[in-house]
């Protein structure tokens, strides 16, 4: 019985993806902004926290590392939506990654990213 439980746990964990897995997918959007990375990241986080899919917020978690920012919208198994914002010239470079390469993200999610540039 213990072996069966351990095998089931490994199968469940095997379906989970990491931030690195999501980031390894080519960006669906790559945009430039004259805004600072922090301003863009906070805007995307706030927009996603107010964006609903099937009645629930997609969320928006802001992470920082020096002058780089990432905003993720976690799913039950993986960070489904991920935006990296880095300094570029006098503004920011924004890269939006979507975990499910076989599916297109909802327009309102990508519109939230585009609306913050």
C-alpha positions as CSV (number, residue, x, y, z in Angstrom):
1,X,0.0,0.0,0.0
2,X,2.8,2.4,0.8
3,X,4.4,1.8,-2.6
4,X,1.1,2.6,-4.3
5,X,0.8,5.9,-2.3
6,X,4.4,6.8,-3.1
7,X,3.9,6.1,-6.8
8,X,0.7,8.2,-6.8
9,X,2.6,11.1,-5.1
10,X,5.4,10.9,-7.7
11,X,2.9,11.0,-10.6
12,X,1.2,14.1,-9.1
13,X,4.4,15.9,-8.5
14,X,5.6,15.0,-12.0
15,X,2.8,17.0,-13.5
16,X,3.9,20.1,-11.7
17,X,6.0,22.7,-13.4
18,X,8.3,25.3,-12.0
19,X,8.9,28.9,-12.8
20,X,11.9,27.8,-14.8
21,X,9.7,25.5,-16.9
22,X,7.3,28.3,-17.7
23,X,10.2,30.7,-18.4
24,X,11.8,28.2,-20.8
25,X,8.8,28.6,-23.2
26,X,9.4,31.3,-25.7
27,X,7.7,34.6,-24.7
28,X,4.3,35.1,-26.3
29,X,4.7,38.9,-25.9
30,X,7.9,40.9,-25.9
31,X,7.2,44.6,-25.3
32,X,9.1,47.8,-24.6
33,X,7.9,50.5,-22.1
34,X,9.2,53.9,-21.1
35,X,8.0,53.1,-17.6
36,X,10.3,51.8,-14.9
37,X,10.3,48.0,-14.3
38,X,8.7,48.5,-10.9
39,X,5.9,50.6,-12.2
40,X,5.1,48.0,-15.0
41,X,5.4,45.1,-12.6
42,X,3.0,46.7,-10.0
43,X,0.5,47.5,-12.8
44,X,0.5,44.0,-14.1
45,X,0.2,42.5,-10.6
46,X,-2.8,44.8,-9.8
47,X,-4.4,44.2,-13.1
48,X,-4.2,40.4,-12.8
49,X,-5.5,40.5,-9.2
50,X,-8.6,42.2,-10.7
51,X,-8.9,39.9,-13.7
52,X,-11.3,36.9,-13.2
53,X,-11.5,33.7,-15.1
54,X,-14.6,31.5,-14.3
55,X,-15.4,33.8,-11.4
56,X,-12.0,33.6,-9.7
57,X,-9.1,36.0,-9.8
58,X,-6.1,34.8,-11.7
59,X,-4.0,36.4,-9.0
60,X,-0.7,38.2,-9.4
61,X,2.3,37.6,-7.2
62,X,5.2,40.1,-7.5
63,X,8.8,38.9,-7.0
64,X,11.9,41.1,-7.2
65,X,15.6,40.4,-7.6
66,X,17.6,43.5,-7.6
67,X,16.2,45.8,-10.4
68,X,14.4,42.9,-12.1
69,X,10.8,42.0,-11.5
70,X,8.6,39.0,-12.2
71,X,4.8,38.7,-11.9
72,X,3.3,35.3,-11.7
73,X,-0.3,34.0,-11.8
74,X,-0.1,30.6,-10.1
75,X,-2.3,27.7,-11.1
76,X,-2.9,24.6,-9.1
77,X,0.1,22.9,-10.8
78,X,2.4,25.6,-12.1
79,X,2.9,29.3,-12.6
80,X,0.5,29.5,-15.6
81,X,1.3,33.1,-16.5
82,X,4.7,34.7,-16.0
83,X,6.0,38.1,-16.9
84,X,9.6,39.1,-16.5
85,X,10.3,42.9,-16.5
86,X,13.9,44.1,-16.8
87,X,15.5,47.5,-17.2
88,X,16.2,48.4,-20.8
89,X,17.6,51.8,-21.9
90,X,15.3,54.4,-20.4
91,X,12.5,52.0,-19.6
92,X,11.7,48.3,-19.4
93,X,11.6,45.2,-21.5
94,X,8.6,43.0,-20.8
95,X,8.4,39.3,-21.6
96,X,5.2,37.4,-21.1
97,X,5.4,33.6,-20.9
98,X,2.5,31.2,-20.8
99,X,3.0,27.7,-19.5
100,X,0.5,25.8,-21.7
101,X,2.2,26.0,-25.1
102,X,-0.7,24.0,-26.6
103,X,-3.3,26.6,-25.6
104,X,-3.7,30.3,-26.1
105,X,-4.1,32.6,-23.1
106,X,-7.3,34.6,-22.6
107,X,-7.3,38.0,-24.3
108,X,-8.1,39.8,-21.0
109,X,-4.8,38.3,-19.5
110,X,-2.6,39.5,-22.3
111,X,-4.6,42.8,-22.5
112,X,-3.6,43.3,-18.8
113,X,0.1,43.1,-19.8
114,X,-0.3,45.3,-22.9
115,X,-2.3,47.9,-20.9
116,X,0.6,48.4,-18.5
117,X,3.2,49.4,-21.0
